[in-house]
Amino acid sequence: MWPQPPEQKQEQPPEPEPPEEDESLAPRQYTFNPLQAEKELKIGNFYFKKGSYKAAILRYQEALKWNQTYSDAYLRLGDAHARLKHEEASREAYRKFLELEPDSKRAREIREKLGAKN
């Protein structure tokens, strides 16, 4: 007689790993927070002054996630996009600024910029 092959153990599928507990990997939840928006704007201004317009844009967008009615962030976002020759994005940010601040000191200047680009 031939020897019997050893019995093969059926392997169990591995247990699923528990959900990630590192909160830094979880999607960020945005709620109205004007202090955080101000902080993001200041950091964006720092990058803008250094000439890092892409980094500034990211910070201005972050500020707007914390406060969607932050007119200064829209104004600076428009300026940063204008420096990078992002015409449509610049116009959109400037329009939003004018919606929020139609009587601002800079409203006339912004309207002229929009008029020149149309």
PDB file as gemmi writes it, atoms N, CA and C in Angstrom:
CRYST1    1.000    1.000    1.000  90.00  90.00  90.00 P 1                      
ATOM      1  N   MET A   1       0.815  -1.190   0.000  1.00  0.00           N  
ATOM      2  CA  MET A   1       0.000   0.000   0.000  1.00  0.00           C  
ATOM      3  C   MET A   1       0.854   1.246   0.000  1.00  0.00           C  
ATOM      4  N   TRP A   2       0.299   2.210  -0.584  1.00  0.00           N  
ATOM      5  CA  TRP A   2       0.980   3.510  -0.655  1.00  0.00           C  
ATOM      6  C   TRP A   2       0.724   4.310   0.609  1.00  0.00           C  
ATOM      7  N   PRO A   3       1.718   5.063   0.984  1.00  0.00           N  
ATOM      8  CA  PRO A   3       1.491   5.889   2.185  1.00  0.00           C  
ATOM      9  C   PRO A   3       0.452   6.976   1.898  1.00  0.00           C  
ATOM     10  N   GLN A   4      -0.318   7.248   2.888  1.00  0.00           N  
ATOM     11  CA  GLN A   4      -1.351   8.288   2.777  1.00  0.00           C  
ATOM     12  C   GLN A   4      -0.688   9.666   2.863  1.00  0.00           C  
ATOM     13  N   PRO A   5      -1.110  10.614   2.017  1.00  0.00           N  
ATOM     14  CA  PRO A   5      -0.550  11.971   2.134  1.00  0.00           C  
ATOM     15  C   PRO A   5      -1.028  12.591   3.439  1.00  0.00           C  
ATOM     16  N   PRO A   6      -0.169  13.448   4.010  1.00  0.00           N  
ATOM     17  CA  PRO A   6      -0.587  14.073   5.271  1.00  0.00           C  
ATOM     18  C   PRO A   6      -1.833  14.927   5.028  1.00  0.00           C  
ATOM     19  N   GLU A   7      -2.651  14.991   6.035  1.00  0.00           N  
ATOM     20  CA  GLU A   7      -3.872  15.794   5.914  1.00  0.00           C  
ATOM     21  C   GLU A   7      -3.486  17.258   5.793  1.00  0.00           C  
ATOM     22  N   GLN A   8      -4.127  17.894   4.859  1.00  0.00           N  
ATOM     23  CA  GLN A   8      -3.851  19.313   4.682  1.00  0.00           C  
ATOM     24  C   GLN A   8      -4.805  20.112   5.551  1.00  0.00           C  
ATOM     25  N   LYS A   9      -4.214  21.058   6.251  1.00  0.00           N  
ATOM     26  CA  LYS A   9      -5.038  21.925   7.091  1.00  0.00           C  
ATOM     27  C   LYS A   9      -5.647  23.011   6.208  1.00  0.00           C  
ATOM     28  N   GLN A  10      -6.895  23.219   6.416  1.00  0.00           N  
ATOM     29  CA  GLN A  10      -7.529  24.309   5.680  1.00  0.00           C  
ATOM     30  C   GLN A  10      -7.228  25.605   6.432  1.00  0.00           C  
ATOM     31  N   GLU A  11      -6.609  26.525   5.713  1.00  0.00           N  
ATOM     32  CA  GLU A  11      -6.250  27.786   6.352  1.00  0.00           C  
ATOM     33  C   GLU A  11      -7.466  28.697   6.402  1.00  0.00           C  
ATOM     34  N   GLN A  12      -7.622  29.333   7.532  1.00  0.00           N  
ATOM     35  CA  GLN A  12      -8.695  30.306   7.709  1.00  0.00           C  
ATOM     36  C   GLN A  12      -8.253  31.631   7.088  1.00  0.00           C  
ATOM     37  N   PRO A  13      -9.167  32.346   6.475  1.00  0.00           N  
ATOM     38  CA  PRO A  13      -8.775  33.661   5.959  1.00  0.00           C  
ATOM     39  C   PRO A  13      -8.350  34.557   7.122  1.00  0.00           C  
ATOM     40  N   PRO A  14      -7.398  35.435   6.872  1.00  0.00           N  
ATOM     41  CA  PRO A  14      -6.943  36.295   7.962  1.00  0.00           C  
ATOM     42  C   PRO A  14      -8.075  37.188   8.452  1.00  0.00           C  
ATOM     43  N   GLU A  15      -8.029  37.488   9.717  1.00  0.00           N  
ATOM     44  CA  GLU A  15      -9.045  38.357  10.315  1.00  0.00           C  
ATOM     45  C   GLU A  15      -8.877  39.758   9.736  1.00  0.00           C  
ATOM     46  N   PRO A  16      -9.976  40.431   9.454  1.00  0.00           N  
ATOM     47  CA  PRO A  16      -9.828  41.805   8.946  1.00  0.00           C  
ATOM     48  C   PRO A  16      -9.197  42.687  10.017  1.00  0.00           C  
ATOM     49  N   GLU A  17      -8.386  43.617   9.543  1.00  0.00           N  
ATOM     50  CA  GLU A  17      -7.725  44.511  10.486  1.00  0.00           C  
ATOM     51  C   GLU A  17      -8.733  45.510  11.036  1.00  0.00           C  
ATOM     52  N   PRO A  18      -8.529  45.919  12.262  1.00  0.00           N  
ATOM     53  CA  PRO A  18      -9.450  46.912  12.828  1.00  0.00           C  
ATOM     54  C   PRO A  18      -9.304  48.238  12.083  1.00  0.00           C  
ATOM     55  N   PRO A  19     -10.310  49.085  12.130  1.00  0.00           N  
ATOM     56  CA  PRO A  19     -10.220  50.361  11.430  1.00  0.00           C  
ATOM     57  C   PRO A  19      -9.059  51.199  11.963  1.00  0.00           C  
ATOM     58  N   GLU A  20      -8.557  52.052  11.111  1.00  0.00           N  
ATOM     59  CA  GLU A  20      -7.430  52.907  11.467  1.00  0.00           C  
ATOM     60  C   GLU A  20      -7.825  53.822  12.620  1.00  0.00           C  
ATOM     61  N   GLU A  21      -7.006  53.859  13.635  1.00  0.00           N  
ATOM     62  CA  GLU A  21      -7.305  54.694  14.790  1.00  0.00           C  
ATOM     63  C   GLU A  21      -6.565  56.021  14.755  1.00  0.00           C  
ATOM     64  N   ASP A  22      -5.688  56.181  13.799  1.00  0.00           N  
ATOM     65  CA  ASP A  22      -4.944  57.420  13.682  1.00  0.00           C  
ATOM     66  C   ASP A  22      -5.875  58.494  13.133  1.00  0.00           C  
ATOM     67  N   GLU A  23      -6.271  59.429  13.970  1.00  0.00           N  
ATOM     68  CA  GLU A  23      -7.230  60.446  13.566  1.00  0.00           C  
ATOM     69  C   GLU A  23      -6.691  61.375  12.492  1.00  0.00           C  
ATOM     70  N   SER A  24      -5.377  61.472  12.368  1.00  0.00           N  
ATOM     71  CA  SER A  24      -4.814  62.360  11.353  1.00  0.00           C  
ATOM     72  C   SER A  24      -5.084  61.838   9.945  1.00  0.00           C  
ATOM     73  N   LEU A  25      -5.421  60.557   9.826  1.00  0.00           N  
ATOM     74  CA  LEU A  25      -5.719  59.985   8.517  1.00  0.00           C  
ATOM     75  C   LEU A  25      -7.200  60.073   8.167  1.00  0.00           C  
ATOM     76  N   ALA A  26      -8.017  60.424   9.133  1.00  0.00           N  
ATOM     77  CA  ALA A  26      -9.446  60.548   8.888  1.00  0.00           C  
ATOM     78  C   ALA A  26      -9.722  61.829   8.102  1.00  0.00           C  
ATOM     79  N   PRO A  27     -10.771  61.838   7.280  1.00  0.00           N  
ATOM     80  CA  PRO A  27     -11.091  63.065   6.551  1.00  0.00           C  
ATOM     81  C   PRO A  27     -11.405  64.195   7.535  1.00  0.00           C  
ATOM     82  N   ARG A  28     -10.914  65.369   7.212  1.00  0.00           N  
ATOM     83  CA  ARG A  28     -11.097  66.515   8.100  1.00  0.00           C  
ATOM     84  C   ARG A  28     -12.534  67.004   8.016  1.00  0.00           C  
ATOM     85  N   GLN A  29     -13.097  67.297   9.158  1.00  0.00           N  
ATOM     86  CA  GLN A  29     -14.447  67.842   9.236  1.00  0.00           C  
ATOM     87  C   GLN A  29     -14.340  69.352   9.427  1.00  0.00           C  
ATOM     88  N   TYR A  30     -14.981  70.104   8.553  1.00  0.00           N  
ATOM     89  CA  TYR A  30     -14.923  71.555   8.633  1.00  0.00           C  
ATOM     90  C   TYR A  30     -16.221  72.092   9.208  1.00  0.00           C  
ATOM     91  N   THR A  31     -16.083  72.944  10.212  1.00  0.00           N  
ATOM     92  CA  THR A  31     -17.205  73.683  10.752  1.00  0.00           C  
ATOM     93  C   THR A  31     -16.773  75.138  10.804  1.00  0.00           C  
ATOM     94  N   PHE A  32     -17.714  76.006  10.944  1.00  0.00           N  
ATOM     95  CA  PHE A  32     -17.403  77.431  10.975  1.00  0.00           C  
ATOM     96  C   PHE A  32     -16.402  77.716  12.091  1.00  0.00           C  
ATOM     97  N   ASN A  33     -15.250  78.232  11.710  1.00  0.00           N  
ATOM     98  CA  ASN A  33     -14.199  78.537  12.675  1.00  0.00           C  
ATOM     99  C   ASN A  33     -13.392  79.730  12.154  1.00  0.00           C  
ATOM    100  N   PRO A  34     -13.842  80.949  12.483  1.00  0.00           N  
ATOM    101  CA  PRO A  34     -13.165  82.133  11.948  1.00  0.00           C  
ATOM    102  C   PRO A  34     -11.722  82.283  12.429  1.00  0.00           C  
ATOM    103  N   LEU A  35     -11.410  81.782  13.599  1.00  0.00           N  
ATOM    104  CA  LEU A  35     -10.030  81.875  14.091  1.00  0.00           C  
ATOM    105  C   LEU A  35      -9.098  81.006  13.256  1.00  0.00           C  
ATOM    106  N   GLN A  36      -9.535  79.806  12.924  1.00  0.00           N  
ATOM    107  CA  GLN A  36      -8.727  78.930  12.077  1.00  0.00           C  
ATOM    108  C   GLN A  36      -8.607  79.519  10.673  1.00  0.00           C  
ATOM    109  N   ALA A  37      -9.690  80.118  10.185  1.00  0.00           N  
ATOM    110  CA  ALA A  37      -9.659  80.749   8.860  1.00  0.00           C  
ATOM    111  C   ALA A  37      -8.641  81.892   8.847  1.00  0.00           C  
ATOM    112  N   GLU A  38      -8.613  82.694   9.902  1.00  0.00           N  
ATOM    113  CA  GLU A  38      -7.649  83.791   9.997  1.00  0.00           C  
ATOM    114  C   GLU A  38      -6.214  83.262  10.011  1.00  0.00           C  
ATOM    115  N   LYS A  39      -6.007  82.185  10.731  1.00  0.00           N  
ATOM    116  CA  LYS A  39      -4.675  81.572  10.792  1.00  0.00           C  
ATOM    117  C   LYS A  39      -4.236  81.102   9.401  1.00  0.00           C  
ATOM    118  N   GLU A  40      -5.132  80.443   8.684  1.00  0.00           N  
ATOM    119  CA  GLU A  40      -4.820  79.954   7.342  1.00  0.00           C  
ATOM    120  C   GLU A  40      -4.526  81.128   6.397  1.00  0.00           C  
ATOM    121  N   LEU A  41      -5.282  82.213   6.539  1.00  0.00           N  
ATOM    122  CA  LEU A  41      -5.053  83.388   5.698  1.00  0.00           C  
ATOM    123  C   LEU A  41      -3.664  83.973   5.953  1.00  0.00           C  
ATOM    124  N   LYS A  42      -3.272  84.066   7.207  1.00  0.00           N  
ATOM    125  CA  LYS A  42      -1.949  84.615   7.542  1.00  0.00           C  
ATOM    126  C   LYS A  42      -0.829  83.751   6.963  1.00  0.00           C  
ATOM    127  N   ILE A  43      -1.006  82.449   7.041  1.00  0.00           N  
ATOM    128  CA  ILE A  43       0.006  81.547   6.474  1.00  0.00           C  
ATOM    129  C   ILE A  43       0.031  81.699   4.954  1.00  0.00           C  
ATOM    130  N   GLY A  44      -1.149  81.826   4.354  1.00  0.00           N  
ATOM    131  CA  GLY A  44      -1.225  82.052   2.911  1.00  0.00           C  
ATOM    132  C   GLY A  44      -0.525  83.342   2.516  1.00  0.00           C  
ATOM    133  N   ASN A  45      -0.695  84.390   3.313  1.00  0.00           N  
ATOM    134  CA  ASN A  45      -0.030  85.663   3.027  1.00  0.00           C  
ATOM    135  C   ASN A  45       1.490  85.520   3.106  1.00  0.00           C  
ATOM    136  N   PHE A  46       1.954  84.717   4.043  1.00  0.00           N  
ATOM    137  CA  PHE A  46       3.393  84.455   4.160  1.00  0.00           C  
ATOM    138  C   PHE A  46       3.916  83.824   2.866  1.00  0.00           C  
ATOM    139  N   TYR A  47       3.211  82.800   2.392  1.00  0.00           N  
ATOM    140  CA  TYR A  47       3.623  82.138   1.151  1.00  0.00           C  
ATOM    141  C   TYR A  47       3.524  83.085  -0.043  1.00  0.00           C  
ATOM    142  N   PHE A  48       2.485  83.906  -0.067  1.00  0.00           N  
ATOM    143  CA  PHE A  48       2.312  84.853  -1.165  1.00  0.00           C  
ATOM    144  C   PHE A  48       3.510  85.806  -1.230  1.00  0.00           C  
ATOM    145  N   LYS A  49       3.916  86.329  -0.083  1.00  0.00           N  
ATOM    146  CA  LYS A  49       5.053  87.265  -0.037  1.00  0.00           C  
ATOM    147  C   LYS A  49       6.351  86.591  -0.479  1.00  0.00           C  
ATOM    148  N   LYS A  50       6.469  85.298  -0.226  1.00  0.00           N  
ATOM    149  CA  LYS A  50       7.655  84.562  -0.659  1.00  0.00           C  
ATOM    150  C   LYS A  50       7.618  84.233  -2.148  1.00  0.00           C  
ATOM    151  N   GLY A  51       6.474  84.426  -2.772  1.00  0.00           N  
ATOM    152  CA  GLY A  51       6.342  84.092  -4.181  1.00  0.00           C  
ATOM    153  C   GLY A  51       5.881  82.664  -4.411  1.00  0.00           C  
ATOM    154  N   SER A  52       5.486  81.972  -3.356  1.00  0.00           N  
ATOM    155  CA  SER A  52       4.982  80.594  -3.468  1.00  0.00           C  
ATOM    156  C   SER A  52       3.460  80.657  -3.630  1.00  0.00           C  
ATOM    157  N   TYR A  53       3.035  81.029  -4.833  1.00  0.00           N  
ATOM    158  CA  TYR A  53       1.619  81.295  -5.054  1.00  0.00           C  
ATOM    159  C   TYR A  53       0.752  80.044  -4.976  1.00  0.00           C  
ATOM    160  N   LYS A  54       1.273  78.905  -5.398  1.00  0.00           N  
ATOM    161  CA  LYS A  54       0.500  77.660  -5.300  1.00  0.00           C  
ATOM    162  C   LYS A  54       0.234  77.314  -3.835  1.00  0.00           C  
ATOM    163  N   ALA A  55       1.251  77.459  -2.998  1.00  0.00           N  
ATOM    164  CA  ALA A  55       1.078  77.182  -1.565  1.00  0.00           C  
ATOM    165  C   ALA A  55       0.098  78.180  -0.958  1.00  0.00           C  
ATOM    166  N   ALA A  56       0.182  79.425  -1.388  1.00  0.00           N  
ATOM    167  CA  ALA A  56      -0.736  80.449  -0.883  1.00  0.00           C  
ATOM    168  C   ALA A  56      -2.172  80.101  -1.262  1.00  0.00           C  
ATOM    169  N   ILE A  57      -2.370  79.666  -2.503  1.00  0.00           N  
ATOM    170  CA  ILE A  57      -3.717  79.294  -2.953  1.00  0.00           C  
ATOM    171  C   ILE A  57      -4.293  78.189  -2.080  1.00  0.00           C  
ATOM    172  N   LEU A  58      -3.475  77.193  -1.777  1.00  0.00           N  
ATOM    173  CA  LEU A  58      -3.954  76.090  -0.936  1.00  0.00           C  
ATOM    174  C   LEU A  58      -4.380  76.596   0.442  1.00  0.00           C  
ATOM    175  N   ARG A  59      -3.617  77.522   0.995  1.00  0.00           N  
ATOM    176  CA  ARG A  59      -3.965  78.062   2.321  1.00  0.00           C  
ATOM    177  C   ARG A  59      -5.213  78.931   2.264  1.00  0.00           C  
ATOM    178  N   TYR A  60      -5.365  79.713   1.215  1.00  0.00           N  
ATOM    179  CA  TYR A  60      -6.574  80.540   1.094  1.00  0.00           C  
ATOM    180  C   TYR A  60      -7.803  79.653   0.921  1.00  0.00           C  
ATOM    181  N   GLN A  61      -7.650  78.580   0.155  1.00  0.00           N  
ATOM    182  CA  GLN A  61      -8.770  77.646  -0.003  1.00  0.00           C  
ATOM    183  C   GLN A  61      -9.103  76.976   1.329  1.00  0.00           C  
ATOM    184  N   GLU A  62      -8.079  76.664   2.086  1.00  0.00           N  
ATOM    185  CA  GLU A  62      -8.295  76.069   3.417  1.00  0.00           C  
ATOM    186  C   GLU A  62      -9.029  77.058   4.318  1.00  0.00           C  
ATOM    187  N   ALA A  63      -8.653  78.319   4.259  1.00  0.00           N  
ATOM    188  CA  ALA A  63      -9.337  79.349   5.054  1.00  0.00           C  
ATOM    189  C   ALA A  63     -10.821  79.406   4.697  1.00  0.00           C  
ATOM    190  N   LEU A  64     -11.112  79.271   3.412  1.00  0.00           N  
ATOM    191  CA  LEU A  64     -12.504  79.335   2.975  1.00  0.00           C  
ATOM    192  C   LEU A  64     -13.303  78.104   3.383  1.00  0.00           C  
ATOM    193  N   LYS A  65     -12.645  77.003   3.636  1.00  0.00           N  
ATOM    194  CA  LYS A  65     -13.352  75.833   4.149  1.00  0.00           C  
ATOM    195  C   LYS A  65     -13.795  76.072   5.589  1.00  0.00           C  
ATOM    196  N   TRP A  66     -13.024  76.837   6.325  1.00  0.00           N  
ATOM    197  CA  TRP A  66     -13.369  77.151   7.708  1.00  0.00           C  
ATOM    198  C   TRP A  66     -14.388  78.283   7.802  1.00  0.00           C  
ATOM    199  N   ASN A  67     -14.356  79.192   6.826  1.00  0.00           N  
ATOM    200  CA  ASN A  67     -15.287  80.319   6.826  1.00  0.00           C  
ATOM    201  C   ASN A  67     -15.595  80.667   5.372  1.00  0.00           C  
ATOM    202  N   GLN A  68     -16.727  80.233   4.895  1.00  0.00           N  
ATOM    203  CA  GLN A  68     -17.078  80.387   3.485  1.00  0.00           C  
ATOM    204  C   GLN A  68     -17.431  81.828   3.107  1.00  0.00           C  
ATOM    205  N   THR A  69     -17.557  82.696   4.078  1.00  0.00           N  
ATOM    206  CA  THR A  69     -17.893  84.094   3.801  1.00  0.00           C  
ATOM    207  C   THR A  69     -16.728  85.025   4.122  1.00  0.00           C  
ATOM    208  N   TYR A  70     -15.537  84.513   4.096  1.00  0.00           N  
ATOM    209  CA  TYR A  70     -14.345  85.290   4.438  1.00  0.00           C  
ATOM    210  C   TYR A  70     -13.877  86.047   3.198  1.00  0.00           C  
ATOM    211  N   SER A  71     -14.313  87.269   3.071  1.00  0.00           N  
ATOM    212  CA  SER A  71     -14.058  88.036   1.850  1.00  0.00           C  
ATOM    213  C   SER A  71     -12.570  88.266   1.600  1.00  0.00           C  
ATOM    214  N   ASP A  72     -11.788  88.494   2.644  1.00  0.00           N  
ATOM    215  CA  ASP A  72     -10.352  88.709   2.460  1.00  0.00           C  
ATOM    216  C   ASP A  72      -9.678  87.487   1.838  1.00  0.00           C  
ATOM    217  N   ALA A  73     -10.142  86.308   2.196  1.00  0.00           N  
ATOM    218  CA  ALA A  73      -9.564  85.085   1.623  1.00  0.00           C  
ATOM    219  C   ALA A  73      -9.884  85.006   0.131  1.00  0.00           C  
ATOM    220  N   TYR A  74     -11.109  85.399  -0.262  1.00  0.00           N  
ATOM    221  CA  TYR A  74     -11.442  85.406  -1.692  1.00  0.00           C  
ATOM    222  C   TYR A  74     -10.590  86.417  -2.445  1.00  0.00           C  
ATOM    223  N   LEU A  75     -10.383  87.584  -1.842  1.00  0.00           N  
ATOM    224  CA  LEU A  75      -9.569  88.610  -2.482  1.00  0.00           C  
ATOM    225  C   LEU A  75      -8.136  88.123  -2.696  1.00  0.00           C  
ATOM    226  N   ARG A  76      -7.543  87.562  -1.657  1.00  0.00           N  
ATOM    227  CA  ARG A  76      -6.168  87.078  -1.753  1.00  0.00           C  
ATOM    228  C   ARG A  76      -6.074  85.871  -2.690  1.00  0.00           C  
ATOM    229  N   LEU A  77      -7.100  85.037  -2.681  1.00  0.00           N  
ATOM    230  CA  LEU A  77      -7.141  83.900  -3.601  1.00  0.00           C  
ATOM    231  C   LEU A  77      -7.141  84.399  -5.046  1.00  0.00           C  
ATOM    232  N   GLY A  78      -7.934  85.428  -5.312  1.00  0.00           N  
ATOM    233  CA  GLY A  78      -7.947  86.015  -6.648  1.00  0.00           C  
ATOM    234  C   GLY A  78      -6.590  86.581  -7.030  1.00  0.00           C  
ATOM    235  N   ASP A  79      -5.931  87.245  -6.082  1.00  0.00           N  
ATOM    236  CA  ASP A  79      -4.603  87.808  -6.355  1.00  0.00           C  
ATOM    237  C   ASP A  79      -3.588  86.701  -6.679  1.00  0.00           C  
ATOM    238  N   ALA A  80      -3.627  85.627  -5.905  1.00  0.00           N  
ATOM    239  CA  ALA A  80      -2.671  84.527  -6.120  1.00  0.00           C  
ATOM    240  C   ALA A  80      -2.918  83.850  -7.468  1.00  0.00           C  
ATOM    241  N   HIS A  81      -4.178  83.624  -7.796  1.00  0.00           N  
ATOM    242  CA  HIS A  81      -4.486  83.024  -9.100  1.00  0.00           C  
ATOM    243  C   HIS A  81      -4.053  83.955 -10.233  1.00  0.00           C  
ATOM    244  N   ALA A  82      -4.226  85.249 -10.038  1.00  0.00           N  
ATOM    245  CA  ALA A  82      -3.830  86.218 -11.068  1.00  0.00           C  
ATOM    246  C   ALA A  82      -2.320  86.160 -11.301  1.00  0.00           C  
ATOM    247  N   ARG A  83      -1.553  86.001 -10.235  1.00  0.00           N  
ATOM    248  CA  ARG A  83      -0.092  85.914 -10.376  1.00  0.00           C  
ATOM    249  C   ARG A  83       0.323  84.689 -11.183  1.00  0.00           C  
ATOM    250  N   LEU A  84      -0.468  83.626 -11.082  1.00  0.00           N  
ATOM    251  CA  LEU A  84      -0.157  82.398 -11.824  1.00  0.00           C  
ATOM    252  C   LEU A  84      -0.854  82.355 -13.183  1.00  0.00           C  
ATOM    253  N   LYS A  85      -1.494  83.458 -13.546  1.00  0.00           N  
ATOM    254  CA  LYS A  85      -2.200  83.566 -14.843  1.00  0.00           C  
ATOM    255  C   LYS A  85      -3.362  82.579 -14.963  1.00  0.00           C  
ATOM    256  N   HIS A  86      -3.990  82.262 -13.827  1.00  0.00           N  
ATOM    257  CA  HIS A  86      -5.200  81.428 -13.815  1.00  0.00           C  
ATOM    258  C   HIS A  86      -6.390  82.382 -13.941  1.00  0.00           C  
ATOM    259  N   GLU A  87      -6.649  82.802 -15.164  1.00  0.00           N  
ATOM    260  CA  GLU A  87      -7.626  83.859 -15.419  1.00  0.00           C  
ATOM    261  C   GLU A  87      -9.019  83.549 -14.855  1.00  0.00           C  
ATOM    262  N   GLU A  88      -9.558  82.381 -15.202  1.00  0.00           N  
ATOM    263  CA  GLU A  88     -10.926  82.063 -14.787  1.00  0.00           C  
ATOM    264  C   GLU A  88     -11.033  81.923 -13.266  1.00  0.00           C  
ATOM    265  N   ALA A  89     -10.078  81.252 -12.661  1.00  0.00           N  
ATOM    266  CA  ALA A  89     -10.103  81.084 -11.202  1.00  0.00           C  
ATOM    267  C   ALA A  89      -9.966  82.442 -10.507  1.00  0.00           C  
ATOM    268  N   SER A  90      -9.152  83.292 -11.060  1.00  0.00           N  
ATOM    269  CA  SER A  90      -8.976  84.636 -10.510  1.00  0.00           C  
ATOM    270  C   SER A  90     -10.292  85.407 -10.580  1.00  0.00           C  
ATOM    271  N   ARG A  91     -10.926  85.389 -11.739  1.00  0.00           N  
ATOM    272  CA  ARG A  91     -12.209  86.099 -11.901  1.00  0.00           C  
ATOM    273  C   ARG A  91     -13.260  85.572 -10.934  1.00  0.00           C  
ATOM    274  N   GLU A  92     -13.312  84.258 -10.798  1.00  0.00           N  
ATOM    275  CA  GLU A  92     -14.308  83.647  -9.911  1.00  0.00           C  
ATOM    276  C   GLU A  92     -14.107  84.101  -8.461  1.00  0.00           C  
ATOM    277  N   ALA A  93     -12.862  84.127  -8.004  1.00  0.00           N  
ATOM    278  CA  ALA A  93     -12.569  84.562  -6.635  1.00  0.00           C  
ATOM    279  C   ALA A  93     -12.905  86.042  -6.459  1.00  0.00           C  
ATOM    280  N   TYR A  94     -12.565  86.856  -7.441  1.00  0.00           N  
ATOM    281  CA  TYR A  94     -12.870  88.286  -7.361  1.00  0.00           C  
ATOM    282  C   TYR A  94     -14.372  88.535  -7.358  1.00  0.00           C  
ATOM    283  N   ARG A  95     -15.119  87.774  -8.161  1.00  0.00           N  
ATOM    284  CA  ARG A  95     -16.582  87.922  -8.178  1.00  0.00           C  
ATOM    285  C   ARG A  95     -17.176  87.594  -6.815  1.00  0.00           C  
ATOM    286  N   LYS A  96     -16.674  86.532  -6.224  1.00  0.00           N  
ATOM    287  CA  LYS A  96     -17.183  86.142  -4.903  1.00  0.00           C  
ATOM    288  C   LYS A  96     -16.853  87.232  -3.876  1.00  0.00           C  
ATOM    289  N   PHE A  97     -15.652  87.813  -3.970  1.00  0.00           N  
ATOM    290  CA  PHE A  97     -15.286  88.917  -3.086  1.00  0.00           C  
ATOM    291  C   PHE A  97     -16.277  90.070  -3.240  1.00  0.00           C  
ATOM    292  N   LEU A  98     -16.605  90.419  -4.479  1.00  0.00           N  
ATOM    293  CA  LEU A  98     -17.530  91.530  -4.712  1.00  0.00           C  
ATOM    294  C   LEU A  98     -18.945  91.223  -4.234  1.00  0.00           C  
ATOM    295  N   GLU A  99     -19.345  89.956  -4.309  1.00  0.00           N  
ATOM    296  CA  GLU A  99     -20.650  89.565  -3.761  1.00  0.00           C  
ATOM    297  C   GLU A  99     -20.704  89.850  -2.264  1.00  0.00           C  
ATOM    298  N   LEU A 100     -19.613  89.527  -1.591  1.00  0.00           N  
ATOM    299  CA  LEU A 100     -19.571  89.672  -0.133  1.00  0.00           C  
ATOM    300  C   LEU A 100     -19.276  91.102   0.316  1.00  0.00           C  
ATOM    301  N   GLU A 101     -18.502  91.830  -0.469  1.00  0.00           N  
ATOM    302  CA  GLU A 101     -18.071  93.186  -0.095  1.00  0.00           C  
ATOM    303  C   GLU A 101     -18.275  94.173  -1.251  1.00  0.00           C  
ATOM    304  N   PRO A 102     -19.516  94.432  -1.647  1.00  0.00           N  
ATOM    305  CA  PRO A 102     -19.719  95.320  -2.803  1.00  0.00           C  
ATOM    306  C   PRO A 102     -19.283  96.766  -2.545  1.00  0.00           C  
ATOM    307  N   ASP A 103     -19.223  97.182  -1.291  1.00  0.00           N  
ATOM    308  CA  ASP A 103     -18.855  98.564  -0.955  1.00  0.00           C  
ATOM    309  C   ASP A 103     -17.459  98.671  -0.362  1.00  0.00           C  
ATOM    310  N   SER A 104     -16.642  97.664  -0.558  1.00  0.00           N  
ATOM    311  CA  SER A 104     -15.279  97.654  -0.029  1.00  0.00           C  
ATOM    312  C   SER A 104     -14.439  98.753  -0.661  1.00  0.00           C  
ATOM    313  N   LYS A 105     -13.374  99.140   0.027  1.00  0.00           N  
ATOM    314  CA  LYS A 105     -12.434 100.123  -0.509  1.00  0.00           C  
ATOM    315  C   LYS A 105     -11.814  99.632  -1.813  1.00  0.00           C  
ATOM    316  N   ARG A 106     -11.622  98.325  -1.920  1.00  0.00           N  
ATOM    317  CA  ARG A 106     -10.976  97.759  -3.105  1.00  0.00           C  
ATOM    318  C   ARG A 106     -11.969  97.311  -4.175  1.00  0.00           C  
ATOM    319  N   ALA A 107     -13.265  97.520  -3.941  1.00  0.00           N  
ATOM    320  CA  ALA A 107     -14.283  97.043  -4.889  1.00  0.00           C  
ATOM    321  C   ALA A 107     -14.104  97.663  -6.268  1.00  0.00           C  
ATOM    322  N   ARG A 108     -13.824  98.958  -6.320  1.00  0.00           N  
ATOM    323  CA  ARG A 108     -13.647  99.619  -7.616  1.00  0.00           C  
ATOM    324  C   ARG A 108     -12.459  99.015  -8.372  1.00  0.00           C  
ATOM    325  N   GLU A 109     -11.351  98.838  -7.649  1.00  0.00           N  
ATOM    326  CA  GLU A 109     -10.146  98.239  -8.257  1.00  0.00           C  
ATOM    327  C   GLU A 109     -10.441  96.839  -8.794  1.00  0.00           C  
ATOM    328  N   ILE A 110     -11.168  96.062  -8.035  1.00  0.00           N  
ATOM    329  CA  ILE A 110     -11.489  94.685  -8.440  1.00  0.00           C  
ATOM    330  C   ILE A 110     -12.431  94.696  -9.636  1.00  0.00           C  
ATOM    331  N   ARG A 111     -13.407  95.603  -9.629  1.00  0.00           N  
ATOM    332  CA  ARG A 111     -14.310  95.704 -10.790  1.00  0.00           C  
ATOM    333  C   ARG A 111     -13.535  96.060 -12.055  1.00  0.00           C  
ATOM    334  N   GLU A 112     -12.544  96.934 -11.899  1.00  0.00           N  
ATOM    335  CA  GLU A 112     -11.712  97.293 -13.062  1.00  0.00           C  
ATOM    336  C   GLU A 112     -10.912  96.077 -13.551  1.00  0.00           C  
ATOM    337  N   LYS A 113     -10.388  95.289 -12.620  1.00  0.00           N  
ATOM    338  CA  LYS A 113      -9.659  94.074 -13.016  1.00  0.00           C  
ATOM    339  C   LYS A 113     -10.581  93.125 -13.759  1.00  0.00           C  
ATOM    340  N   LEU A 114     -11.813  92.983 -13.260  1.00  0.00           N  
ATOM    341  CA  LEU A 114     -12.765  92.094 -13.922  1.00  0.00           C  
ATOM    342  C   LEU A 114     -13.164  92.643 -15.283  1.00  0.00           C  
ATOM    343  N   GLY A 115     -13.316  93.940 -15.379  1.00  0.00           N  
ATOM    344  CA  GLY A 115     -13.681  94.559 -16.649  1.00  0.00           C  
ATOM    345  C   GLY A 115     -12.596  94.392 -17.685  1.00  0.00           C  
ATOM    346  N   ALA A 116     -11.358  94.474 -17.256  1.00  0.00           N  
ATOM    347  CA  ALA A 116     -10.222  94.339 -18.170  1.00  0.00           C  
ATOM    348  C   ALA A 116     -10.088  92.911 -18.661  1.00  0.00           C  
ATOM    349  N   LYS A 117     -10.574  91.945 -17.873  1.00  0.00           N  
ATOM    350  CA  LYS A 117     -10.418  90.533 -18.228  1.00  0.00           C  
ATOM    351  C   LYS A 117     -11.602  89.997 -19.009  1.00  0.00           C  
ATOM    352  N   ASN A 118     -12.701  90.747 -19.033  1.00  0.00           N  
ATOM    353  CA  ASN A 118     -13.895  90.255 -19.746  1.00  0.00           C  
ATOM    354  C   ASN A 118     -13.798  90.502 -21.217  1.00  0.00           C  
TER     355      ASN A 118                                                      
END                                                                             
